[in-house]
Amino acid sequence: MFQRPNPLPNEKKEEKYLPIWHFSEKPPWNVANRISEFPYPNVTWCVIHPNGRKEARKLQPMLPEDQLIFKGDRVQILCGPDKGRVGIVSSVLKIRRLVYVDGLNYRLTALKKYDSLKRSEDPLDIDTQVALLDPSNNEPCKCSWRYTEEGNRVRVSLQTGHVIPLPAAARHLDDLTDPKTAVASSKDTCEPVVCNVSLKSLTSTSDVNFEKSLLKDLKLKDDCLKQTPTYWY
């Protein structure tokens, strides 16, 4: 999910010692940028944007209770050349808090090799540059999560109080699979085995890392854990 830094002459001095996180649509980053539970919330990364810009910062997840816009939602663009136009969300990058709207907010790139133009969408900020449409008047609105009398969690427009239904893609997991249509095969691990806690002595609230906790649990000496040299070619 991350790689060791590869210092280049144009990199800042303090960035050489930071792990690199790419904001890219190329695998495996396209899956890594969509995860909800970010495994490294306290790590400072050298973040590389698609335009090559770099910055040192921490990455925060977008938890399910915070996400309001999903793939398949109808949204209105609030800024830029396509301001006021309505489109369908084609992708959500949770780590970046960005969305792609199908066919809108695109840029044209000249391909000299083929003497043609390439059109590709640019991402939009999910909090400030797009807004969901109120189903009662088709106007952009702010919304929040509410609970019905039956206990169901729904999105409600703060302007009119109407319920904004979720698209079918909202139930997709971070790996883009649909739990309702997915069929378990013989090579899939069954749910009881996945949920079984096989190492009960270690807790996620430990103040040391996993390796040291395991050494302490197995009563092993700490001197056996040594950093080996790394060679890059």
C-alpha positions in Angstrom: 0.0 0.0 0.0 3.0 2.3 0.2 6.6 2.3 -1.0 9.9 3.5 0.3 11.0 6.9 -0.9 13.1 7.1 -4.0 15.0 10.5 -3.6 15.2 12.6 -6.7 17.2 15.8 -7.2 14.1 18.0 -7.2 12.7 16.6 -3.9 12.8 18.6 -0.7 15.4 17.6 1.8 12.9 16.6 4.5 10.9 14.4 2.1 13.6 11.9 1.5 12.8 10.1 4.8 9.1 10.0 4.4 7.1 7.0 2.9 5.5 7.9 -0.4 1.7 7.8 -1.0 0.6 8.3 -4.6 -2.7 9.9 -5.5 -3.2 8.1 -8.7 -5.9 6.0 -10.5 -3.3 3.4 -11.4 -3.3 0.1 -9.5 -2.7 -0.6 -6.7 -3.3 3.0 -5.7 -6.8 3.1 -7.1 -7.9 0.6 -4.5 -5.8 2.1 -1.7 -7.3 5.6 -2.2 -10.8 4.2 -1.7 -10.4 2.5 1.6 -12.5 3.7 4.6 -10.4 2.4 7.5 -7.0 3.9 6.9 -4.4 1.7 8.6 -1.8 4.5 9.1 -3.6 7.5 10.6 -0.6 8.8 12.5 2.1 8.5 9.7 3.3 11.6 7.9 3.5 10.8 4.1 5.2 12.4 1.2 1.9 12.8 -0.8 2.4 13.0 -4.6 -0.5 14.4 -6.5 -1.4 13.5 -10.1 0.1 16.8 -11.3 3.5 16.0 -9.6 3.0 18.4 -6.7 4.3 17.0 -3.4 3.4 17.8 0.2 4.1 16.3 3.6 0.9 15.6 5.6 -1.1 12.9 7.3 -4.0 11.1 5.6 -7.3 10.7 7.4 -10.0 8.2 6.4 -13.6 8.8 5.4 -15.6 6.6 7.8 -19.0 5.2 6.7 -20.7 7.4 9.3 -19.2 10.5 7.6 -19.6 9.7 4.0 -22.7 11.3 2.4 -22.0 11.1 -1.3 -21.7 7.7 -3.0 -21.0 6.3 -6.5 -24.2 6.7 -8.5 -25.5 9.8 -6.8 -26.8 12.8 -8.8 -24.9 15.9 -7.8 -24.6 19.5 -9.0 -21.2 21.1 -9.5 -20.8 24.3 -7.5 -17.7 25.8 -9.1 -15.5 25.7 -12.2 -16.4 25.8 -15.9 -19.3 23.3 -15.4 -20.8 25.2 -12.5 -24.6 24.5 -12.2 -24.5 21.3 -14.3 -25.8 18.0 -12.9 -24.0 14.7 -13.3 -23.6 11.2 -11.9 -20.8 10.4 -9.5 -18.6 7.7 -11.1 -16.0 7.3 -8.4 -15.3 8.3 -4.8 -11.7 8.6 -3.5 -12.2 8.4 0.3 -8.6 9.1 1.3 -8.5 12.2 -0.9 -12.1 13.3 -0.1 -12.7 13.7 -3.9 -15.3 12.5 -6.4 -15.3 12.1 -10.2 -18.5 13.2 -12.0 -19.1 11.3 -15.2 -18.5 13.6 -18.3 -18.0 16.8 -16.3 -15.1 18.9 -15.1 -12.9 17.3 -17.7 -9.6 18.5 -19.3 -8.3 18.0 -22.8 -4.7 16.6 -23.3 -3.0 16.8 -26.7 -1.5 13.4 -27.9 1.1 14.4 -30.3 1.9 10.8 -31.2 -1.6 10.2 -32.5 -2.4 13.8 -33.4 -5.6 13.8 -31.3 -7.1 15.0 -28.0 -7.7 12.9 -24.9 -10.5 13.9 -22.6 -10.4 12.9 -18.9 -12.3 14.1 -15.8 -10.6 16.0 -13.0 -11.7 15.2 -9.4 -13.9 17.6 -7.3 -13.8 18.2 -3.6 -16.6 16.2 -2.0 -17.2 18.8 0.7 -17.1 22.1 -1.2 -17.3 21.6 -4.9 -20.3 19.3 -5.3 -23.7 19.0 -3.6 -26.5 16.4 -3.6 -29.8 17.3 -5.2 -33.0 17.5 -3.1 -35.5 15.1 -4.7 -38.4 17.4 -4.0 -37.2 20.4 -6.0 -34.0 19.2 -7.7 -31.9 22.0 -6.0 -28.5 21.5 -4.4 -28.8 20.9 -0.7 -26.9 19.9 2.4 -27.8 16.7 4.1 -27.1 14.6 7.1 -27.8 11.1 8.4 -31.0 10.5 10.4 -32.9 7.5 11.7 -36.5 6.7 10.9 -39.0 5.4 13.4 -38.2 1.9 12.2 -34.5 2.4 13.0 -33.3 2.7 9.4 -30.5 5.1 8.7 -31.3 7.5 5.8 -30.0 10.7 4.3 -32.2 13.7 4.9 -32.1 17.1 3.2 -31.6 19.8 5.7 -33.5 22.3 3.6 -36.8 20.4 3.1 -36.5 17.3 5.3 -37.0 14.9 2.3 -35.2 11.6 2.3 -32.5 11.3 -0.3 -32.5 7.6 -1.4 -29.1 5.8 -1.6 -27.9 4.5 -5.0 -27.4 0.8 -5.6 -23.6 1.3 -5.6 -23.7 2.7 -2.1 -23.6 -0.9 -0.7 -20.4 -1.7 -2.6 -17.4 -2.4 -0.4 -14.0 -0.8 -0.6 -12.8 -3.4 -3.1 -15.8 -2.5 -5.3 -17.6 -5.8 -4.7 -21.3 -6.0 -4.1 -22.1 -8.1 -1.0 -25.7 -8.8 -2.3 -24.6 -10.2 -5.6 -21.3 -11.7 -4.7 -21.3 -15.5 -4.6 -18.9 -17.4 -2.3 -16.7 -20.0 -4.0 -14.7 -22.9 -2.7 -11.6 -20.8 -2.3 -13.3 -18.1 -0.2 -12.8 -18.1 3.5 -16.1 -18.5 5.4 -17.3 -15.8 7.8 -16.8 -17.8 11.1 -13.2 -18.4 10.3 -12.6 -14.7 9.4 -14.3 -13.5 12.6 -12.4 -16.0 14.8 -9.9 -14.3 17.1 -6.9 -16.6 17.1 -4.5 -14.3 19.0 -6.4 -13.0 22.0 -3.5 -11.8 24.1 -2.7 -8.9 21.8 -4.9 -5.8 21.7 -5.0 -2.9 19.2 -4.6 -0.4 22.1 -1.1 -1.6 22.9 1.5 1.2 23.1 4.1 -0.9 21.2 4.0 -2.3 17.7 2.8 -5.8 16.8 6.3 -7.3 16.6 7.2 -6.3 20.1 3.9 -7.3 21.5 4.3 -10.7 20.0 7.8 -11.1 21.4 6.5 -10.2 24.8 3.6 -12.6 24.6 5.8 -15.5 23.5 8.5 -14.5 26.1 11.2 -14.1 23.5 14.3 -11.9 23.7 14.1 -8.6 22.0 17.6 -8.8 20.6 16.5 -11.2 17.9 14.7 -8.4 16.1 17.3 -6.6 14.1 17.1 -4.3 11.1 18.5 -5.9 8.0 20.2 -3.7 5.3 18.1 -2.9 2.3 19.7 -2.6 -1.2 18.1 -0.8 -4.2 19.2 -1.3 -7.8 
